[in-house]
Amino acid sequence: MVQFLNQIISDFISLLTNQASIFLENIRLSDYSLPKVLLDILLITIFFYVILKWLKGTRAINILIGFAILGFAFAISQIFELDALTTLLNSFLTMLIVAVPIVFQQELRRGLERLGQAQLFTSSLDETGIKGIIKNIVKATEILARKKHGALIVIERQVSLLEYAETGVILKAKASKELLLNIFFPKSPLHDGAVIIKGDKLFAGGCVLPISHKTYDYLFGTRHKSALGLSELTDALVVVVSEERGEISFVKEGLIQRNISSDRLESILESILIGQKRGTKIKRLLKNKVKSN
């Protein structure tokens, strides 16, 4: 058994060495210079990093792992010259080329949206304005949690949430504590859906969000699963108030922090949104400095 494993490792290393030699020989025979090769590798690295960052926390990452396993099986079939397995995997991989755009439809669309998004949540607000919005959200959730009124509050960031806003009622009203409390009052016509906050506006209410495809704790109801589902597909921040337990939860990138205090919620929102604002400001200053030089 040990000898068999050693043979596999030896063959695999030999294959990698041969491929590296072929790659270097192709570079030598082509008109590529070392700077061009390094630039090429850098761009490819950035490309795959961005793709993995988009897929992080989504159901597509599991599919990607499946593709990696198939790729490993294909490499093994090549090393040991397993003709039947190679033929089968070749046919299967050909079908996958057609299936990928369908399977990754949502993720590809989200990725293209991110590329096209130039405006950030904090771009039109200063730090005082951001703190004001956060105070209104925190105060409203504190009261809602105490009264055990369920709530689902979404904060838009880089990725547009227009398609989800259009499932509800467009409001474009000031995002005040009073308006949030009125919307999530149990007899309100919009209380069952989510509200979407864009900038300093409560952009829409009564919105329907996508349900997460992952398996979570039985304690998670529709609101929590909707919050997780949206956060898996976008970069939105979501605050959930449980109607049954009166708990406040915070959701970001498919991860949930349950039963947090209002002070903790305020601290989290400020660290993300104000930190993002300051980061954007620094980038803008550096960009202007480069232009002036």
Protein Blocks (a to p, Z undefined) as FASTA:
>chain_A
ZZmmmmmmmmmmmmmmmmmmmmmmmmmmmmcdfklmmmmmmmmmmmmmmmmmmmgopakl
mmmmmmmmmmmmmmmmmmnopaklmmmmmmmmmmmmmmmmmmmmmmmmmmmmmmmpmbdf
klmpcfklmmmmmmmmmmmmmmmmmnopacdddddfkbccklmmmmmccfkpacdfklmm
mmmgmklcklmmccddehjbcfbghiacdddfbdcdfklcfklmmmmmmmmmmmcdcddd
dfklopacddeehiacehiafklmmmmmmmmmmmmmmmmmmmmmmmmmmmmZZ
